[in-house]
């Protein structure tokens, strides 16, 4: 079962509807998504997603073989997911949720430290 443009558009809408998420052009092409100004994932084309996870989550999903190691920045927690079928949408949503929650936590902690230092 292949993935349709409608499925991919629905995925992008779902990502954009996560709290405090903004979308914009990515510096290497595609669309990036940020939570409170911290990028947690981006698309290259329609089906190639690069997702930034915590080191723990990165190791887990790599061991489960649901993602590929990122070609250029695996040391930063980045992984690559290629959407090949409609069933991949639900799998990648779980991985994106991990990335989103990690980025939201990092930004919340940063904002808390910033407020305390003022």
PAMILUM-605097 format. One record per atom (N, C-alpha, C, O): x, y, z. Coordinates in pm, whole numbers, padded with zeros to 5 digits, always signed. Atoms other than C-alpha are relative to their C-alpha. Layout:
<recs>
XYZ/...
</recs>
This chain:
<recs>
+00084-00116+00000/+00000+00000+00000/+00090+00124+00000/+00157+00152+00100/-00087-00117+00008/+00179+00315-00117/-00063+00118+00074/-00181+00118+00107/+00044-00120-00071/+00155+00652+00053/-00044+00105-00102/+00022+00124-00204/+00052-00101+00092/-00050+00926-00112/+00040+00140+00046/+00081+00161+00160/-00024-00141-00033/+00001+01301-00124/-00095+00045+00109/-00057+00123+00196/+00099-00034-00103/-00315+01331+00085/+00047-00048+00137/+00034+00024+00236/-00052+00053-00126/-00161+01108+00355/+00116+00087+00051/+00122+00117+00171/-00114-00081-00039/+00158+01315+00357/-00042+00140+00042/+00013+00197+00136/+00052-00131-00039/-00034+01642+00367/-00065-00006+00138/-00052+00086+00218/+00063+00018-00132/-00233+01509+00664/+00108-00012+00108/+00089+00040+00219/-00110+00010-00095/+00096+01420+00838/+00056+00139+00030/+00079+00173+00146/-00054-00135-00020/+00228+01772+00785/-00096+00087+00080/-00054+00166+00164/+00100-00074-00078/-00097+01918+00918/+00005-00043+00146/-00001+00040+00236/-00007+00053-00137/-00075+01692+01224/+00121+00059+00073/+00110+00101+00188/-00121-00055-00062/+00282+01809+01292/-00021+00148+00031/+00010+00194+00141/+00022-00144-00018/+00187+02174+01244/-00100+00033+00109/-00099+00144+00162/+00100-00023-00104/-00100+02137+01491/+00049-00036+00141/-00023-00015+00238/-00055+00024-00133/+00126+02025+01776/+00020+00136+00068/+00054+00233+00000/-00011-00130-00069/+00138+02300+02044/+00135+00067-00020/+00240+00004-00011/-00118-00086+00014/+00386+02584+01982/+00092-00039-00115/+00211-00008-00111/-00082+00040+00115/+00506+02438+01650/-00016+00102-00113/-00126+00149-00142/+00001-00085+00119/+00601+02657+01356/+00074-00074-00111/+00163-00155-00086/-00062+00061+00118/+00698+02551+01004/+00061+00109-00086/+00012+00222-00090/-00064-00096+00089/+00931+02720+00762/+00098-00072-00090/+00118-00193-00077/-00097+00062+00090/+01188+02660+00491/+00124-00047+00077/+00173+00020+00168/-00121+00054-00060/+01483+02442+00588/+00121+00049-00079/+00113+00066-00201/-00119-00057+00065/+01832+02571+00511/+00058-00086-00111/+00129-00035-00197/-00048+00088+00106/+01910+02266+00295/-00113-00044-00093/-00100-00144-00164/+00116+00035+00081/+01571+02259+00122/-00101-00077+00081/-00066-00141+00180/+00106+00068-00073/+01241+02121+00236/-00064+00091+00103/-00048+00213+00099/+00073-00072-00104/+01032+02223+00535/+00048-00048+00136/+00059-00168+00160/-00040+00037-00136/+01148+02233+00897/-00110+00037+00097/-00191+00126+00073/+00098-00023-00106/+00941+02222+01212/+00075+00028+00129/+00169-00043+00165/-00063-00041-00125/+01035+02396+01536/-00107+00006+00108/-00224+00036+00082/+00084-00025-00116/+00886+02399+01883/+00072+00106+00082/+00185+00087+00126/-00059-00113-00073/+00950+02730+02057/+00140+00031-00051/+00232+00051+00029/-00123-00038+00072/+01231+02804+01805/+00108-00108-00008/+00216-00081-00060/-00099+00109+00010/+01413+02467+01837/-00048-00102-00103/-00154-00162-00089/+00036+00096+00105/+01409+02251+01525/+00003-00142+00055/+00099-00183+00121/+00003+00139-00042/+01303+01895+01593/-00017-00096-00116/-00003-00217-00099/+00008+00087+00118/+01250+01763+01240/-00012+00085-00126/-00045+00204-00121/+00023-00066+00129/+01243+01849+00872/-00022-00106-00108/+00018-00222-00095/+00023+00083+00118/+01135+01705+00541/+00101+00040-00107/+00133+00158-00122/-00069-00022+00127/+01354+01669+00234/-00091-00065-00103/-00104-00187-00104/+00099+00055+00092/+01102+01626-00044/-00125-00038+00077/-00155+00021+00180/+00126+00038-00061/+00779+01451+00045/+00012-00115+00100/-00065-00122+00196/-00001+00123-00080/+00887+01123+00204/+00128-00024+00081/+00138-00124+00151/-00127+00012-00073/+01236+01177+00350/-00006+00095+00120/-00008+00216+00103/+00009-00080-00122/+01219+01295+00712/+00126-00019+00082/+00171-00132+00103/-00109+00003-00096/+01511+01383+00937/-00057+00047+00132/-00121+00152+00139/+00064-00022-00129/+01413+01374+01303/+00106-00001+00109/+00192-00089+00113/-00099-00010-00108/+01612+01483+01611/-00058-00054+00130/-00157-00003+00182/+00046+00068-00121/+01572+01258+01912/+00101+00018+00113/+00214+00062+00091/-00096+00011-00109/+01727+01231+02255/+00092-00117-00034/+00057-00203-00115/-00094+00110+00026/+02029+01000+02256/-00064-00135+00036/-00044-00234-00035/+00066+00123-00041/+01823+00738+02443/-00100-00046-00107/-00099-00162-00148/+00100+00035+00101/+01536+00749+02192/+00064-00035-00133/+00018-00125-00204/-00071+00030+00125/+01778+00756+01899/+00052-00144+00003/+00033-00219-00093/-00054+00136-00011/+01950+00439+02022/-00111-00104-00008/-00096-00208-00073/+00110+00097-00001/+01617+00266+02081/-00058-00021-00139/-00075-00135-00182/+00063+00018+00131/+01463+00336+01739/+00099-00054-00103/+00060-00123-00197/-00100+00060+00088/+01790+00254+01564/+00009-00151+00024/+00020-00228-00071/-00007+00144-00029/+01800-00082+01744/-00124-00074-00048/-00118-00192-00083/+00125+00060+00051/+01438-00146+01643/-00005-00002-00153/-00093-00063-00212/-00011-00009+00146/+01540-00071+01283/-00121+00066-00066/-00158+00034-00179/+00111-00074+00059/+01245+00162+01231/+00049+00126-00071/-00025+00188-00147/-00060-00118+00062/+01481+00442+01121/+00139-00037-00051/+00191-00145-00025/-00137+00014+00047/+01815+00485+00949/+00085+00102+00075/+00034+00205+00120/-00091-00099-00057/+02119+00658+01095/+00007+00119-00095/+00014+00102-00217/-00011-00121+00081/+02136+01017+00973/+00138+00004-00065/+00238-00028-00001/-00124+00004+00077/+02403+01056+00706/+00105+00097+00052/+00223+00064+00054/-00097-00103-00034/+02564+01376+00834/+00007+00035+00149/+00112+00081+00195/-00001-00046-00139/+02466+01436+01199/-00058-00100+00100/-00141-00064+00182/+00053+00095-00098/+02399+01115+01391/+00042+00034+00143/-00028+00000+00238/-00048-00035-00133/+02603+01251+01683/-00093+00099+00070/-00088+00111+00193/+00093-00096-00058/+02333+01516+01736/-00136-00060+00030/-00229+00013+00065/+00129+00063-00027/+02054+01261+01781/-00088-00015-00123/-00199-00066-00114/+00080+00003+00123/+01935+01287+01420/-00010-00141-00057/+00086-00218-00055/+00027+00125+00072/+01780+00989+01241/-00078+00035-00126/-00132+00145-00139/+00073-00017+00124/+01624+00947+00898/-00110-00104-00008/-00089-00222+00023/+00113+00090+00022/+01284+00797+00826/-00051+00024-00140/-00072+00139-00180/+00053-00011+00136/+01160+00726+00476/-00140-00061-00002/-00158-00180+00024/+00140+00045+00005/+00783+00703+00438/-00020-00071-00133/-00009-00011-00240/+00017+00080+00121/+00717+00423+00191/-00143-00049-00019/-00184-00081-00131/+00137+00051+00009/+00362+00318+00273/-00088+00074+00100/-00039+00145+00188/+00096-00066-00090/+00050+00439+00449/+00022-00045+00145/+00005+00035+00237/-00022+00047-00137/+00131+00221+00752/+00118+00070+00066/+00124+00077+00189/-00114-00073-00055/+00457+00415+00794/-00041+00130+00069/+00030+00180+00155/+00045-00127-00058/+00257+00727+00882/-00018-00013+00151/+00028+00074+00226/+00021+00016-00144/+00152+00594+01223/+00131-00027+00072/+00150+00020+00185/-00130+00027-00061/+00503+00467+01294/+00079+00129+00017/+00135+00156+00123/-00079-00123-00007/+00664+00800+01211/-00063+00102+00094/+00008+00183+00153/+00064-00090-00097/+00406+00989+01417/+00052-00026+00141/+00075+00068+00217/-00053+00033-00132/+00530+00803+01725/+00141+00055+00018/+00176+00105+00125/-00138-00048-00006/+00889+00896+01644/+00002+00153+00005/+00079+00212+00080/+00010-00147-00002/+00797+01258+01572/-00045+00048+00137/+00005+00148+00187/+00048-00037-00133/+00610+01273+01903/+00116-00003+00101/+00126+00086+00186/-00118+00006-00087/+00930+01164+02082/+00089+00122-00021/+00135+00184+00075/-00085-00115+00033/+01128+01436+01903/-00063+00130+00049/+00006+00216+00104/+00071-00120-00043/+00864+01699+01974/+00009+00014+00152/+00040+00122+00202/-00002-00007-00146/+00847+01613+02345/+00140+00031+00051/+00155+00106+00148/-00138-00029-00038/+01227+01616+02371/+00032+00148-00021/+00088+00213+00067/-00027-00141+00030/+01252+01958+02203/-00079+00093+00091/-00027+00194+00137/+00082-00083-00089/+00966+02100+02410/+00059+00003+00141/+00059+00108+00206/-00062+00006-00133/+01136+01984+02731/+00127+00084+00004/+00149+00159+00099/-00124-00078+00007/+01469+02133+02627/-00032+00150+00003/+00032+00225+00077/+00034-00142+00006/+01306+02467+02546/-00063+00048+00130/-00038+00161+00173/+00060-00038-00128/+01102+02470+02867/+00110+00020+00105/+00108+00118+00180/-00111-00012-00095/+01418+02410+03072/+00085+00124-00029/+00129+00192+00064/-00077-00118+00039/+01602+02681+02877/-00073+00127+00043/-00012+00218+00101/+00078-00119-00037/+01322+02933+02930/-00004+00018+00152/+00002+00131+00201/+00000-00007-00146/+01309+02848+03302/+00133+00056+00050/+00135+00142+00138/-00132-00051-00040/+01685+02906+03338/+00015+00147-00034/+00069+00225+00044/-00010-00139+00044/+01660+03231+03142/-00078+00092+00094/-00029+00199+00130/+00081-00082-00091/+01381+03364+03366/+00068+00014+00137/+00065+00121+00197/-00066-00002-00132/+01575+03272+03682/+00122+00092+00001/+00154+00152+00104/-00123-00078+00005/+01888+03452+03563/-00025+00150-00013/+00068+00229-00003/+00032-00143+00015/+01707+03783+03511/-00025+00067+00132/-00053+00187+00136/
</recs>
